[in-house]
């Protein structure tokens, strides 16, 4: 049974226990400094800390409004242009407390952005947005997936791709960057990779 982003995490609370924990959406590629996010969260004891990124065209994302200190003021899910008053978007990367998750009902479809975070704000619980300098991309569609792969190959996103053959192809093989060829791969003469 689909339980939404927060409802699915709620099912894991017996395993997670009472300590704060990190949630990362499975359809994202990122190289955010999660150590910095966790350290900020621990030092301030917020109910939830959200990693945020700027997007010039944020219509596909949930917007997060913050004050000058980073405290979250509100959310706009999948806005129209008339609702856009910030470029900060929700990345789906959070550090959460047990007290935040206690508000999520059992076995109920519940979403972080649409349900839990607005409820926390309404209760006066402190939520903070941390603007990341790193790379983040939601790769939930084919174009975004391809863009993420190209960004990984060109080094725009810092990922450990392991060792690969990038500059010295076998005789008769043409590499057209960006591309990555793994170890123990055989390429026939006349191949073009890229």
ABEGO torsion letter per residue (X at the ends): XBAEAAAAAAAAAAAAEABBBBBBBAABBBABBAAAAAAAAAAAGBABBBBBBBBABAAABBBBBBBAAGBBAEBBBGBBAAABABABBBAGBBBBBAAAAAABBBGBBBBAAAAAAAAAAAAGBBBBBBBBABBBBBAABAAAAAAAAAAAAAGABBBBAEBBBAABBBBGBBBBOBBBBBBGBBBBBGBBBX
